[in-house]
Amino acid sequence: MRSAKKNTPAASRRIWGATPAAWATWAALAFSLLSLVVAFLSYETSRTAADNAIRPLVAFDIEDNPDDPTVGIKLINSGPGPALIEDLSYFVDRKPVGDCNSATDAAKLTSDEITDFEYDPDDPMGVGESQWICYRKTADKKELDQFVDFIDKRLAVRVRFCSISGTCWEKCSTRGMCGPLNRH
């Protein structure tokens, strides 16, 4: 025969088989876990905002108007943070070549008047700074037209640059002409 439950004060305070103290413990644990999640998300948001505040925005400016005094490819940092230029790679007809002079040689252009600028790894590029990387000045209209056609249709440059926080990116001066880009 079963014995009847005694109606004690502790038994009457149980909710779903647990005492109020046990529920308070579980509630405190759940609140602590929720606080950890909120803290982590806040950290990620502030870290992303801090990274964006110092992120460089390196782009190419292709000057191909033969009436301008200089035609060529210019690198520009228009982001809020400085860039560390890791590497410049040149491509002619989607094939990698060494530098600007190698590119013009591969295209069989007269490279006497062509000037290039080479970056060493980790060379800084300040905010708002621009630099011609492959350009020419010439009075010879035929050579200038050949160079303009070359930079418009056959030449591409890939730059790999990093922020001062160590995050790196790659960009190509002409979409699809630099081979696969590494996404970081």
C-alpha positions, -999 to 999 in steps of 0.1 A, spaced: 0 0 0 13 34 -9 17 60 17 2 93 11 25 123 5 30 144 34 22 180 28 54 196 42 63 232 37 93 223 14 73 200 -7 46 226 -13 72 252 -25 86 230 -53 80 240 -88 82 212 -114 102 192 -89 128 218 -80 131 242 -51 131 280 -56 169 280 -47 176 255 -76 156 277 -100 175 307 -89 208 289 -95 197 279 -130 184 314 -138 218 329 -127 237 304 -149 215 312 -179 219 349 -173 257 345 -171 258 326 -204 236 353 -220 260 380 -207 290 361 -222 273 360 -256 264 397 -254 300 406 -244 315 385 -272 292 401 -298 300 436 -284 337 428 -287 334 416 -323 314 447 -332 339 471 -317 368 452 -332 352 454 -366 345 491 -362 381 497 -351 395 477 -381 373 497 -405 385 530 -389 420 522 -400 413 502 -432 432 514 -462 413 517 -495 438 512 -523 425 516 -558 439 521 -593 434 552 -615 441 545 -651 448 577 -670 444 569 -707 436 603 -722 464 611 -746 457 648 -742 468 646 -705 505 653 -698 509 618 -682 492 585 -691 495 553 -672 484 536 -640 484 553 -606 479 537 -572 457 557 -548 450 552 -510 417 569 -503 408 550 -471 409 563 -436 441 543 -427 476 539 -441 484 509 -464 514 487 -463 521 477 -499 533 441 -500 535 434 -537 528 447 -572 524 420 -599 520 429 -636 501 409 -662 501 412 -700 473 393 -717 466 376 -683 501 362 -681 523 372 -652 554 393 -660 580 409 -637 575 446 -636 563 475 -657 594 474 -679 590 436 -684 554 442 -693 562 468 -719 590 446 -733 565 417 -735 542 439 -755 570 450 -777 566 487 -768 595 512 -768 603 514 -731 627 543 -732 601 568 -721 582 545 -698 588 551 -661 578 528 -632 578 529 -595 585 498 -574 575 493 -539 595 472 -514 575 449 -492 559 468 -463 564 502 -479 538 525 -464 513 545 -485 497 573 -465 461 584 -464 453 604 -495 486 595 -512 489 585 -548 518 572 -568 523 566 -606 534 530 -609 537 526 -647 534 557 -669 549 577 -697 552 612 -710 560 616 -747 553 640 -775 552 612 -801 515 607 -807 519 572 -823 539 558 -793 515 575 -769 485 559 -786 502 525 -786 508 528 -748 473 540 -742 459 510 -761 483 487 -741 472 499 -707 435 498 -717 434 464 -733 464 443 -723 480 454 -691 467 446 -656 483 452 -622 476 434 -590 484 450 -557 486 432 -523 483 456 -494 477 453 -457 464 476 -429 485 483 -399 464 458 -380 477 430 -403 446 424 -424 455 421 -461 437 424 -494 444 421 -531 430 442 -559 434 440 -597 434 471 -619 413 453 -645 387 427 -634 395 392 -645 430 401 -660 451 392 -629 443 355 -625 427 344 -592 428 368 -564 435 356 -529 407 366 -505 419 373 -470 
